[in-house]
Amino acid sequence: MVTLIIFLISILAIQLAVHADGNVTCSGTGMDWYTNFVGESPCKTYERLRQICNPAFEVGVMRTSTPPDVCDEQLADCCCNSIAFALSMLCLNCQQNIGTGTGYDAGDGAYELYLQGDRVTGFCAPVNNQTLSPSVHSAVCNEEIKIFDTLFTLFWGPGAWFYEYTKQATSEYIASTNNNTFTGCPSTTLNQTTPALSSIAASKSSTTSLVTSLHLNPVSLSGGIIGGIIVGVVAVVTTATFLGRFLWRKWNKGLGNRPGWHHIEPFTLDIPENTQGQLATYTTTPTTSVTPLALPPPPPYEHRYLQL
């Protein structure tokens, strides 16, 4: 019974892990250059960007026939731009088990199909190329969503997109700016100085760069960690249960051998089977006879007179 319970809980833990990860986890190590630097997968960045306008949005399985996703929101500010399209292409490469030198590209016209979505004619509006709308840009900064500066500069007019070129351009930009690659928001800019504090900033520039580079966005527990926690709790509870039962049996077994302790057998009444349910007969007849006690008669009384 205990084994069955452990098995069912393990299945539940696996399902929770899969649900927690969803489709935002990269397959393989081809996108480690992005995930290790940003702190999350491009699918998660794309999901967080679109959740600014639609909190219920979740990344699905990206189509390998580009565009991998479309901007079909009624309020399209968060997806009707080239930055969201580039993140959707990076998410496609994240979900596919790409190698270190290969990836999925988008041909001419893919960007227009992304903007059109499920519409019969026309595109989402307004369309923002190489930028975000002011409100979305402010929300990105408030939510501390890290978007590479190169995604604001790389843009192909025919509506194409190229993975390897984006990867190499971003790697070059990271090296040339000393890891200062998120300058779209003041909170993510590494080097900020003012004239009044220039001398202090100069003496502490290395410390400021170190602290800022170690700044991490709050991330949720992955499904693997959640599943591990659940399995660990189940193992601890199961072990404690078996140990408790073992100690209880051992203590109860040795109870009768302790000085001052006496084991009392339970009282049982043996009644013949043929008399069960019958009333015993009651009689007033004495079982022994008693002989009456005979006393001798008293002596005769004599009258005596005193003579004067």
C-alpha positions in Angstrom: 0.0 0.0 0.0 2.8 2.4 0.9 4.6 1.5 -2.3 1.5 2.4 -4.3 1.2 5.7 -2.6 4.8 6.6 -3.3 4.4 5.6 -6.9 1.3 7.8 -7.3 3.0 10.8 -5.6 6.0 10.4 -7.9 3.7 10.5 -11.0 2.1 13.6 -9.6 5.6 15.2 -9.0 6.6 14.5 -12.6 3.3 16.1 -13.9 3.9 19.1 -11.7 7.5 19.5 -13.0 6.3 19.3 -16.6 3.5 21.8 -15.9 5.9 24.2 -14.1 8.4 24.2 -17.0 5.8 24.3 -19.8 7.3 25.1 -23.1 9.8 27.7 -21.9 12.6 25.2 -21.2 15.3 24.9 -23.9 16.1 21.5 -25.4 19.8 20.8 -25.6 22.6 23.3 -24.9 22.6 25.3 -28.1 21.0 28.3 -26.4 23.2 28.3 -23.3 24.9 31.5 -24.6 21.5 33.3 -24.1 20.2 31.5 -21.0 23.5 31.8 -19.0 23.8 35.5 -19.7 20.1 36.6 -19.3 19.2 34.2 -16.5 16.2 32.7 -18.3 15.4 31.2 -21.7 14.3 33.3 -24.6 10.9 31.6 -24.5 10.5 32.9 -20.9 11.6 36.4 -22.0 9.1 36.3 -24.9 6.3 35.0 -22.5 7.0 37.8 -20.0 7.0 40.5 -22.7 3.6 39.4 -24.0 2.1 38.9 -20.5 2.5 42.7 -20.0 -0.5 43.1 -22.3 -2.1 39.6 -21.8 -1.4 38.1 -18.3 -2.9 34.8 -19.5 -0.5 34.4 -22.3 1.6 31.2 -22.3 4.2 30.1 -24.8 3.0 27.1 -26.8 4.9 24.8 -29.1 6.6 26.9 -31.7 6.0 25.9 -35.3 9.1 25.0 -37.3 7.5 26.5 -40.4 8.2 30.2 -39.8 6.8 32.4 -38.4 6.8 30.2 -35.3 4.1 32.3 -33.6 1.8 35.2 -34.5 0.6 38.5 -33.0 -3.1 37.9 -32.6 -3.9 40.0 -29.5 -6.6 42.6 -29.6 -4.2 44.9 -27.6 -1.1 44.2 -29.8 1.4 46.7 -28.3 3.4 43.9 -26.7 3.8 41.7 -29.8 3.3 44.1 -32.7 7.1 44.9 -33.0 10.3 43.4 -34.4 11.7 42.7 -30.9 8.9 40.3 -30.0 9.3 38.6 -33.4 13.0 38.1 -32.8 12.3 36.7 -29.4 9.8 34.2 -30.9 12.5 33.1 -33.4 15.0 32.6 -30.5 12.3 30.7 -28.6 11.9 28.4 -31.7 15.6 27.6 -31.6 15.3 27.1 -27.8 12.7 24.5 -28.1 14.4 22.6 -30.9 17.6 20.6 -30.1 19.9 22.7 -32.2 23.6 22.3 -32.3 26.2 25.0 -31.6 26.5 26.0 -35.2 23.1 25.5 -36.6 19.7 27.1 -36.1 16.3 28.0 -37.6 16.1 31.1 -39.9 13.1 32.9 -41.2 12.7 33.6 -44.9 11.5 36.8 -46.6 8.0 37.7 -45.6 8.0 35.8 -42.3 7.8 39.0 -40.2 4.7 40.2 -42.2 3.0 36.9 -41.6 3.7 37.2 -37.9 2.2 40.7 -37.8 -0.9 39.6 -39.8 -1.7 36.7 -37.5 -5.2 35.3 -38.0 -6.4 38.5 -39.7 -7.8 38.1 -43.2 -6.2 41.3 -44.3 -4.0 43.9 -42.7 -1.6 43.8 -39.8 -1.7 44.5 -36.1 -1.3 48.1 -35.2 0.7 50.1 -34.4 3.7 48.3 -35.8 7.0 49.3 -34.1 10.3 48.3 -35.8 13.5 48.2 -33.7 11.7 49.7 -30.8 8.9 49.2 -28.3 6.0 51.5 -27.5 6.7 53.9 -24.6 4.2 52.2 -22.3 5.5 48.7 -23.1 9.1 49.9 -22.8 8.4 51.3 -19.3 6.7 48.1 -18.3 9.7 46.1 -19.5 11.9 48.2 -17.2 9.6 47.9 -14.3 9.4 44.1 -14.6 13.2 44.0 -15.1 12.9 42.0 -18.3 16.3 41.8 -19.9 16.4 42.3 -23.7 19.7 42.4 -25.6 20.5 45.8 -27.2 21.2 43.9 -30.4 17.5 43.0 -30.7 16.7 46.7 -31.1 19.3 47.2 -33.9 19.1 44.0 -36.0 16.4 44.2 -38.5 16.0 42.8 -42.1 13.7 44.8 -44.4 12.3 41.9 -46.4 11.0 40.4 -43.2 13.6 37.7 -42.8 15.6 36.7 -39.7 18.9 34.8 -39.2 19.8 32.9 -36.0 23.5 32.5 -36.4 24.0 36.1 -37.4 22.0 37.3 -34.3 24.0 35.0 -32.0 27.4 36.1 -33.3 26.4 39.8 -33.3 25.2 39.5 -29.7 28.3 37.7 -28.6 30.5 40.4 -30.2 28.5 43.1 -28.6 28.7 41.5 -25.1 32.5 41.4 -25.4 32.9 44.9 -26.8 30.8 46.5 -24.1 32.2 44.6 -21.2 28.9 42.8 -20.6 27.0 46.1 -20.7 24.3 44.8 -23.0 21.1 45.9 -21.4 21.1 49.7 -21.6 17.5 50.1 -22.6 16.5 50.6 -19.0 18.3 52.7 -16.4 18.2 49.9 -13.8 20.1 47.5 -16.2 22.8 50.1 -17.2 26.1 49.2 -15.6 28.0 52.5 -15.7 26.0 55.5 -14.5 27.8 58.6 -13.2 26.9 62.2 -12.4 29.2 65.2 -12.3 28.8 65.6 -8.5 29.7 62.0 -7.9 32.2 61.4 -10.6 35.1 61.1 -8.2 33.3 58.6 -6.1 32.2 56.6 -9.1 35.7 56.5 -10.4 37.1 55.0 -7.2 34.3 52.5 -7.0 33.7 51.6 -10.6 35.0 48.1 -10.3 32.8 47.5 -7.3 29.7 48.9 -9.0 30.3 46.8 -12.1 30.7 43.7 -10.0 27.5 44.3 -8.0 25.4 45.2 -11.0 26.6 42.2 -13.0 25.6 39.9 -10.2 22.1 41.3 -10.2 19.6 38.6 -11.0 16.0 38.7 -11.8 13.7 36.8 -9.5 13.0 33.4 -11.1 10.5 30.8 -10.1 11.5 27.2 -9.1 11.9 25.0 -12.1 9.8 21.8 -12.4 12.8 19.6 -11.7 13.4 21.3 -8.4 9.7 21.1 -7.5 9.6 17.4 -8.4 12.8 16.8 -6.4 11.4 18.6 -3.3 8.2 16.5 -3.5 10.0 13.2 -3.9 12.3 14.2 -1.0 9.4 15.0 1.2 7.8 11.6 0.3 11.0 9.8 1.1 11.4 11.5 4.5 7.7 10.8 5.5 8.0 7.2 4.4 11.2 6.6 6.2 9.9 8.3 9.4 6.7 6.1 9.2 8.7 2.8 8.9 11.1 3.8 11.6 8.3 4.8 14.0 6.4 1.5 13.5 9.7 -0.4 14.0 10.5 1.4 17.2 6.9 1.0 18.5 6.9 -2.8 17.9 10.2 -3.2 19.5 9.2 -1.2 22.6 5.8 -3.0 22.9 7.5 -6.4 22.5 10.0 -5.8 25.4 7.4 -4.2 27.7 6.6 -7.5 29.5 10.3 -8.2 30.3 10.8 -4.9 32.2 11.0 -5.0 36.1 7.7 -3.9 37.6 5.7 -4.6 34.5 3.3 -7.5 34.3 1.5 -8.7 31.3 -2.1 -9.5 32.1 -3.8 -12.0 29.9 -7.3 -10.9 28.7 -10.2 -12.5 30.6 -12.3 -15.0 28.7 -15.3 -16.9 29.8 -15.6 -20.5 28.5 -19.2 -21.4 27.9 -20.1 -24.7 26.3 -21.5 -24.3 22.8 -24.7 -26.3 23.6 -25.6 -24.0 26.5 -24.9 -20.6 24.9 -28.0 -18.4 25.0 -29.8 -20.5 27.7 -30.7 -19.4 31.3 -29.5 -21.5 34.2 -32.2 -23.1 36.4 -32.5 -21.6 39.9 -33.7 -23.8 42.8 -34.3 -23.1 46.5 -33.8 -26.7 47.7 -30.9 -26.9 50.2 -28.1 -29.1 49.2 -27.5 -30.3 52.8 -29.9 -31.2 55.8 -29.6 -29.6 59.3 -30.5 -31.6 62.5 -32.4 -29.5 65.0 -30.6 -28.9 68.3 -32.4 -30.6 71.3 -32.0 -29.1 74.8 -32.8 -31.0 78.2 -35.7 -29.7 80.2 -34.8 -27.4 83.2 -34.8 -29.0 86.8 -37.9 -28.7 88.9 -38.2 -25.5 91.0 -38.3 -26.1 94.8 -39.8 -23.7 97.3 -37.8 -23.3 100.4 -38.8 -21.3 103.5 -36.5 -19.7 106.0 -37.4 -20.5 109.7 -37.0 -17.8 112.3 
